[in-house]
Amino acid sequence: MEELNLASTTSSALSRLLNEEFTALEAKDFEKVEQIQEEKLSLMQKLQSFWDALKKSETTDAQLLDELTQKLEICKEQHLRNSLLLNKQMEITRNLLGAITKKNNANASVYDKLGKMT
């Protein structure tokens, strides 16, 4: 029963942290995002160990376990939302880098081997 309470508390903490991560991603505060990763990993590892202990326990209350499962589902949705935002930002950055690189390459190679403009 104590594992269930600890898992519930940890899942709530993870949910808050995922919201912080989303806010940092929106603000493009990537230093904050990186700081959050260690704490997020730690919370997820704790949740995994609690979950493993709960699966072995025969006295776990089904209703409380369902509530925990719902909290974890919310965390999963928050993680997916953050992942989508991060992937979108990475795509924009790649596109910008591609545009800059192509422009610089065009300026750098003005003539080809035959002396014609490229």
C-alpha positions as CSV (number, residue, x, y, z in Angstrom):
1,M,0.0,0.0,0.0
2,E,2.9,2.4,0.8
3,E,4.3,1.7,-2.7
4,L,1.0,2.8,-4.2
5,N,1.0,6.1,-2.3
6,L,4.7,6.7,-3.2
7,A,3.9,5.9,-6.8
8,S,0.9,8.3,-6.8
9,T,3.0,11.1,-5.3
10,T,5.8,10.4,-7.8
11,S,3.5,10.4,-10.8
12,S,2.0,13.7,-9.6
13,A,5.6,15.1,-9.4
14,L,6.3,13.8,-12.9
15,S,3.2,15.5,-14.2
16,R,4.2,18.8,-12.7
17,L,7.7,18.4,-14.1
18,L,6.4,17.6,-17.6
19,N,4.3,20.8,-17.5
20,E,7.5,22.7,-16.5
21,E,9.3,21.1,-19.4
22,F,6.5,22.2,-21.8
23,T,6.7,25.7,-20.6
24,A,10.5,25.7,-21.0
25,L,10.1,24.3,-24.5
26,E,7.6,27.0,-25.4
27,A,10.0,29.6,-24.1
28,K,12.9,27.9,-26.0
29,D,14.8,27.7,-22.7
30,F,16.8,24.7,-23.6
31,E,19.1,25.0,-20.6
32,K,16.1,24.5,-18.4
33,V,14.9,21.6,-20.5
34,E,18.2,19.9,-20.1
35,Q,18.2,20.4,-16.4
36,I,14.7,18.9,-16.2
37,Q,15.9,15.7,-18.0
38,E,17.9,14.3,-15.1
39,E,15.0,14.8,-12.6
40,K,12.5,13.4,-15.1
41,L,14.7,10.3,-15.6
42,S,15.0,9.8,-11.8
43,L,11.2,10.1,-11.3
44,M,10.6,7.6,-14.2
45,Q,13.0,5.1,-12.7
46,K,11.3,5.4,-9.3
47,L,7.9,4.9,-10.9
48,Q,9.2,1.8,-12.7
49,S,10.5,0.3,-9.4
50,F,7.2,1.1,-7.7
51,W,5.2,-0.4,-10.6
52,D,7.3,-3.6,-10.5
53,A,6.7,-3.9,-6.7
54,L,3.0,-3.3,-7.2
55,K,2.7,-6.0,-9.8
56,K,4.2,-8.5,-7.4
57,S,1.9,-7.4,-4.5
58,E,-1.3,-9.4,-4.1
59,T,-2.9,-6.9,-1.7
60,T,-3.0,-3.9,-4.1
61,D,-6.4,-2.1,-4.1
62,A,-7.7,-2.2,-7.7
63,Q,-9.4,1.2,-7.5
64,L,-6.2,2.9,-6.3
65,L,-4.2,1.0,-9.0
66,D,-6.7,2.3,-11.6
67,E,-6.2,5.9,-10.4
68,L,-2.5,5.5,-10.6
69,T,-2.8,4.1,-14.1
70,Q,-4.9,7.2,-15.1
71,K,-2.2,9.5,-13.7
72,L,0.4,7.6,-15.6
73,E,-1.7,7.9,-18.8
74,I,-1.8,11.7,-18.3
75,C,1.9,11.7,-17.9
76,K,2.3,9.8,-21.1
77,E,0.1,12.3,-23.0
78,Q,2.1,15.2,-21.5
79,H,5.3,13.5,-22.6
80,L,4.0,13.0,-26.2
81,R,2.9,16.7,-26.3
82,N,6.4,17.8,-25.2
83,S,8.0,15.4,-27.8
84,L,5.8,16.8,-30.6
85,L,6.8,20.4,-29.7
86,L,10.5,19.5,-29.4
87,N,10.4,17.7,-32.8
88,K,8.7,20.7,-34.4
89,Q,11.3,23.0,-33.1
90,M,14.1,20.7,-34.3
91,E,12.5,20.6,-37.8
92,I,12.4,24.4,-37.9
93,T,16.0,24.6,-36.8
94,R,17.1,22.0,-39.5
95,N,15.2,24.0,-42.1
96,L,16.8,27.2,-41.1
97,L,20.3,25.6,-41.1
98,G,19.5,24.1,-44.5
99,A,18.5,27.5,-45.9
100,I,21.6,29.2,-44.5
101,T,23.9,26.4,-45.7
102,K,22.5,26.5,-49.3
103,K,22.8,30.3,-49.4
104,N,26.4,30.1,-48.2
105,N,27.3,27.4,-50.7
106,A,25.8,29.4,-53.5
107,N,28.0,32.4,-52.5
108,A,31.1,30.3,-52.0
109,S,31.1,28.6,-55.4
110,V,30.5,31.3,-58.0
111,Y,32.3,29.6,-60.9
112,D,32.4,26.0,-62.0
113,K,35.4,24.2,-63.7
114,L,34.6,25.7,-67.1
115,G,34.5,29.2,-65.7
116,K,30.7,29.5,-65.8
117,M,28.7,30.8,-62.9
118,T,26.9,28.1,-60.9
